[in-house]
Amino acid sequence: MPTVLRITGIRFIVWPNDHEPPHAHAMGSDWEVVVSLGDCESIKPWLRDIIGNPSPRELRTVLATADRHCMLLTKAWRDIHG
């Protein structure tokens, strides 16, 4: 499993053989959130899909972490998908 980043119990994963546009999957203990990465500057990351029932705090953490580490996540996407 290509975990790119792990923060406060949340794993950010970029799957190989996944589809465009660039995004990451944030995984909690019993939920998953798909975060579209945008371009990290004028288009900030946003929550695209929520599977399960993450708390509002977990959603804020996912979005803030994706924003803070957007360039890292985007680089991982490009390294994996070419």
C-alpha positions, 0 to 999 in steps of 0.5 A: 500500500503506497502510504505517502504521509501519516499524521495523527493516525490518518494515512494519505495514500496514492494508489497506483493505476488510479484515475485522474485528476490527482488526488489522495485517499485519506484513511482513518480507522473506519472511514476513507476520504478522497481529497482532490489536490487541485494545483495547490495554489489557486485551487486548494485541495477539497474533499471529494468523497467521504466513505464512512463517518469521520468526525468533523474534527477528522475532516478538518484534519484531513483538509488542513493536512492535505493543504499543508502537504499538497506539494508532497502529495502532488509529487507522489501522484506524479511519481506514481502515475508519470 
